[in-house]
């Protein structure tokens, strides 16, 4: 035979290799073979379920399943509640916006309409005095402009305009000229407090003033005077003349300014941005 280590030929009865000294005695493994234990035998006399019968779940499995189901149920109701809150908020916002739009310009099945306006698209003889139209370009906020009439009826103006309303503290000419460009009516007064209160009530009684009227204190005319201005038209009177004020609005409100829509109607001051 041959030595398995050095491959030298040796006698069959050799215990050690004479060449390399390798031990030629076979080794015996002392590690016992692993024995797989058989499955436990059923207890004698105990009832056994028929073959193929599913085992009943353990209590701890049922508890774990119940916890998971409870978590899913809570998440479901949280999502439902959040969806309801979002839907309510969207509905409230929509109603608020539609109500505001409707009060400012009128509403018809999904279409924003212009508010009622005056009946004359040009100067109406006998209703105020007509004046030439001056350059209507914008100038920077705060710049002073010299106008050809007091109060002005056209001319250069600031980029922002005034909302509809009553301004006992006054408004700059450069502000209200922009309103005139939008076909608004500007009422300028230099009156006593009692007369100013009468004027305010008179203007409020004119329905067209809610969308087209700006009333302001103005100290440049002589005391006791009231001036109604539209784009290129001016009517100045002593005291508060109800019929003239109403006639002026009915003729020119929303009509004379250069910035008008395809229906010949201007931009209401109750749709304007606040100052």
Secondary structure as UniProt FT lines:
FT   TURN            4..6
FT   TURN            12..13
FT   TURN            18..20
FT   TURN            44..45
FT   TURN            51..52
FT   HELIX           59..105
FT   STRAND          107..108
FT   TURN            109..110
FT   STRAND          111..112
FT   TURN            125..126
FT   STRAND          129..130
FT   STRAND          138..139
FT   TURN            141..142
FT   STRAND          157..158
FT   STRAND          165..167
FT   TURN            168..169
FT   HELIX           173..181
FT   TURN            182..183
FT   STRAND          185..190
FT   HELIX           193..204
FT   TURN            207..208
FT   HELIX           209..212
FT   STRAND          213..217
FT   TURN            223..224
FT   STRAND          225..230
FT   TURN            231..232
FT   STRAND          233..238
FT   HELIX           242..252
FT   TURN            253..255
FT   TURN            262..263
FT   HELIX           269..271
//
